[in-house]
């Protein structure tokens, strides 16, 4: 069973990003166990080389180590990553848990609203030695009105996107050296994909995906 750790960059429980990842737990396809990390707000401030960072950091590092891949979804604050998520990443870079770790991102806002955060995330992942799986990176703009009382996104497009991106994760993990993009990169299960030609990245490979409503 492939284990995917879901990390939201928001500390607000009602966040759209957290709701999207909460939905991912329910819509993980067969063969994948999706687990949401919920300890972001409890992490202490990063101290480089701290030999005893405490239980919260130890638990974070253990969850990342046990995961086959990590999926991030984050808002943008002041043109970059939220400080709490950067703090989490600093702990992982310092501990080496990101080295060789497959990673992807899910954007739930329109282009231009999180470009700084996305670029910063990819930069930090690169510094940490993570392997960005671009075929599994997806942008699907959503509205808060699509979130129900249980904090689950009811928009069926997200359900399809989540299944497709996790299937892409499975394919990338099964054949990590394969350069040819998976078939759904040209056309998803239900919706056409528009490929971005200008997306930054730290590894060679195909561009991330844009879903209907997102303009490249």
Buried (B, 14 or more C-beta within 10 A) or exposed (E): EBBBBBBBBBBEEEBBBBBBBBBBBEBBBEEBEBBBBBBBEBBEEBBEEEEEBEEBBEBBBEBBEEBBBBBBBBBBBEEBBBEBBBBBBBBBBBBEBBEEBBBBBBBBBBBEBBBBBBBBBBBBBBEBEBBBBBBBBBBBBBEEEBBEEEBBBEBEBBBBBBBBBBBBBBBBBEEEEEEEBBEBBEEBEEBEBBBBEEBEBEEEBBBBBBBBEBEB
